[in-house]
Amino acid sequence: MTNMKYLDTDFIHISILDNKTVLVEAMEGVEINLEKSKYANELIESEMPGNYGMIINRKADYSIVPVDVYNILNSLKKLKAIAIVVYNRRNFLPVETEKKLFKGRLEVFNSVQEAHQWVSQVLNEQA
C-alpha cells in the first residue's frame, strides 16, 4: 500500500487505505449521531477522488443512531460499498437491518483484510 493518510477527530479514526478505500474506527464509548456522521463523512468525501468503499471496523464498543447515520451514508454519491468488520459476532444491529438501511452494497466480515478485498472487488465490478 502507498503511504496512508489519516484523518482523526475526537470520536473516530479515519484511514485512507488507497484512492478507493477508507477505513473508519469509532472510538470506545462514543455515540455516532447525525452531526458526527455528517462531519466525518464530509472529511472523507473531500479526500476521495472518485467512487469508493468504506470499511467500518467495529472493534471498539460504541453506538450509532442508525437512521441518522444511514441517511448521511446514503446521501454520499461516491460511496458504493460498505464492509463492516465485526468481532465475536457482536453487532448492534442485525446485518439484514443494516443491509436494508444502506442503498449500496453492504457485507459483514471477520477481518479488515477480507473486507478490503471485497471492497476492491465491488469497485472493480462497477468500474
N, C-alpha and C positions, 0 to 999 in steps of 0.2 A: 504494500500500500504506500501511496505517496504520503507526504507529510500531512498529518491530520490537523484539522482546525478545531479548536474547542471554543464553545460559547457557554459560559457559565452564568447562572443567575443564582439568587439565594434560595431557589426552590427546585432547580433542575440542572443537570449536566447535559450539554448537547455536544456531540462529537460528529463532525462531518467526516465520514469514513472515506468517501470518494465523491465524485460530482453527481452521483445518482443515489447515494445512501446516507441517511442521517441516523445516528443512534442517540436515543434520549433515555435518561435515567432520572426519575424524580427522586428527591431526597427523602430520607426517613421522616415520617410523621407529617409531611405536608398534605394539604388538600389542593388538588388542581381544579380550579374553578374557571369561570368564563374569562376573567381578566388575565389570570396566569397563562391559560391556554392561548389566548389571543397574543399576548406579549411574546411567549416562547415561539409560537408559530410564525409571527412576523419576523423574528430574528432568523429563523430557519429559511423562510421563503426568500429573504434578502440575500442569502448565501448560495442558494441552489440555482444553477444556471438554467436548468430545464426540468423535465419530469423527473420525479424522484420517489423513493420509497423510504419509509420510516420504520426503524426497529425500536420498539418500546421494550426496554429491559426492566422487568419488574422485580428487581432483586431487593429493593427497599420496601418497607411497609408504609404505604401512603394511600390516599383515597382520591377519587376523582368525582366530579359532578358529571355523570355520563352524558346527559343530553347537551349540556353546555359544551363540553369538550368535543363531542362528535359533531355538533353544529359548526364549530370552528374548523375541525378537520375536513368536514365535507365542503366547506367554502374554499378550500385551497385547490386551485385549478391544477397545479403541477403535482400534487400528491396523488400517486396512483396506487400505492400498496402500503399496507401496514402489517408488519410482522411483530407479534407480541411474544416475548420470551418470558416464560413462567417457570418458577422453581417449586418443587414439591406439589405441582399441580394446584397451587393456591392462587386463585384469581378472584377479584371482587365481583366480576360479572360472569355469567355463563358465556362461553365462547359464542354460542349461537346468538345470544343477545347482542354481543359486540359486532358480529357479522351483519346483523340486521341494522344496527345503528350507523355503520360505515358504508357509504355507497360504492367504494372501490373494493379492491381485493384485500382480504384480511385472513391471516392464518396464525396459528399458535405453534411455537417451537420450544424445545428444551435447551437450545444453546444459541448464542449470538451468531456463531459460525453458520449453523443451519439456516437461521433467519436471513443472514446476509446472502447466502447462495440463492435462496428463494426469491428475495427482492431483486437480485440481479437478473434472475431468470424471467420474472414477470416483466421487468422493464425491457429486457431484450425482445420478448414476445411482442411488446407494444411498439417497439421502435420501427 
